[in-house]
Amino acid sequence: MDCECAEDSWVWLYGLLALVIPTALGTIMGCIKAGLQLAKVDDKVPPVFISLPPPITMITLAILGIILWADMEDTCTDFYGENHMQLLVL
């Protein structure tokens, strides 16, 4: 990356992960749910197996974001705050 702190902060990779992983997981879980309904076996699968993966994923990404933000140097925080505020909000 051409940004000063890109290699140290990993914020760009986190931004990509926070957008791609939940979207892909939602699509996959929707396809699985539709497949179970088409096969008429959705009553045999406990709902927790369909509803639990997205919250676990979001909690994991939140913890990763907190760790990355806590390890970011003050100069990087200032740089992203001035130039790329949406990355810090993400």
C-alpha positions as CSV (number, residue, x, y, z in Angstrom):
1,M,0.0,0.0,0.0
2,D,1.1,3.5,-0.6
3,C,-0.2,4.8,2.8
4,E,2.3,5.4,5.6
5,C,0.8,3.0,8.1
6,A,-0.6,0.3,5.9
7,E,1.9,-2.3,6.7
8,D,1.9,-1.7,10.5
9,S,-1.9,-1.4,11.1
10,W,-3.5,-4.0,8.8
11,V,-6.6,-1.8,8.7
12,W,-7.1,-2.3,4.9
13,L,-7.1,-6.1,5.3
14,Y,-9.5,-5.8,8.2
15,G,-11.8,-3.6,6.1
16,L,-11.8,-6.3,3.4
17,L,-12.4,-9.1,5.9
18,A,-15.2,-7.2,7.6
19,L,-17.0,-6.7,4.3
20,V,-16.4,-10.0,2.5
21,I,-16.6,-12.7,5.3
22,P,-20.1,-11.7,6.7
23,T,-21.5,-11.3,3.1
24,A,-20.1,-14.6,2.0
25,L,-21.2,-16.4,5.2
26,G,-24.8,-15.0,4.8
27,T,-24.9,-16.2,1.2
28,I,-23.7,-19.6,2.1
29,M,-26.1,-20.0,5.1
30,G,-29.0,-18.8,2.9
31,C,-28.2,-21.4,0.3
32,I,-27.9,-24.1,3.0
33,K,-31.3,-23.1,4.5
34,A,-32.9,-23.1,1.1
35,G,-31.4,-26.5,0.3
36,L,-32.7,-27.9,3.6
37,Q,-36.2,-26.6,2.8
38,L,-36.1,-28.0,-0.7
39,A,-35.0,-31.4,0.6
40,K,-37.8,-31.1,3.3
41,V,-35.4,-31.9,6.1
42,D,-35.3,-28.5,7.7
43,D,-37.4,-29.8,10.7
44,K,-34.6,-32.3,11.4
45,V,-31.8,-29.7,11.7
46,P,-31.8,-27.7,14.9
47,P,-32.2,-24.0,14.2
48,V,-29.1,-23.2,16.2
49,F,-26.9,-24.6,13.4
50,I,-28.3,-22.1,11.0
51,S,-28.5,-19.1,13.3
52,L,-25.3,-19.4,15.3
53,P,-22.5,-18.9,12.8
54,P,-23.2,-15.3,11.8
55,P,-23.0,-13.9,15.4
56,I,-19.9,-15.9,16.2
57,T,-18.3,-14.5,13.0
58,M,-19.2,-10.9,14.0
59,I,-17.9,-11.3,17.5
60,T,-14.7,-12.7,16.2
61,L,-14.3,-9.8,13.8
62,A,-15.1,-7.3,16.5
63,I,-12.4,-8.8,18.8
64,L,-9.9,-8.7,15.9
65,G,-10.8,-5.1,15.2
66,I,-10.3,-4.1,18.9
67,I,-6.9,-5.8,18.9
68,L,-5.8,-4.1,15.7
69,W,-7.0,-0.8,16.9
70,A,-5.3,-1.1,20.3
71,D,-2.0,-2.0,18.7
72,M,-2.1,0.9,16.2
73,E,0.4,3.6,16.9
74,D,-0.8,7.2,17.6
75,T,0.7,8.5,14.4
76,C,-1.3,5.9,12.4
77,T,-4.5,6.7,14.3
78,D,-4.0,10.4,13.4
79,F,-3.2,9.6,9.8
80,Y,-6.3,7.4,9.3
81,G,-8.4,9.9,11.3
82,E,-7.5,12.7,8.9
83,N,-7.5,10.8,5.6
84,H,-9.6,7.6,5.9
85,M,-12.0,8.1,8.8
86,Q,-14.4,5.4,7.5
87,L,-11.7,2.7,8.1
88,L,-11.6,3.7,11.7
89,V,-15.4,3.7,12.0
90,L,-15.5,0.2,10.4
